[in-house]
């Protein structure tokens, strides 16, 4: 019969080996994170440099208009949307550019459909329009976007799962 102390030592050894293995894994991940952060920073700098080169004259920030990391501060375009941005409530005169690119694609597909005199679109049909595989994950992502656009007044769900542009939005003629 094994001794209690022997069993405890065996468990302690197992726990110590697990801790050592996890520390090695954490060190490996930390090193990988450092490399990824450096690469990310290089891309941020590259995008900033290209932005400086492509900016119209007078749009470059002066020396006193810089972020703490030294990057120039530029005013954002008034209607430019950022990825993952909130969908604003539709109101007269609001341009499509207030929406992120994904939402603009949904509106454009429905506007094209309306212009051609075709009926509402389902999310599966939208996925096909965008060249996406009609798998549940892609279709549900589009459905979520379409439902959000309905809730904000950009689209109308004429029948369950069938979407068209709202009347006033359609009258914008592209809005962008």
Helices and strands as residue ranges (DSSP letters): H 4-54, G 96-98, H 101-115, H 123-129, H 136-151, E 155-159, E 162-165, H 167-170
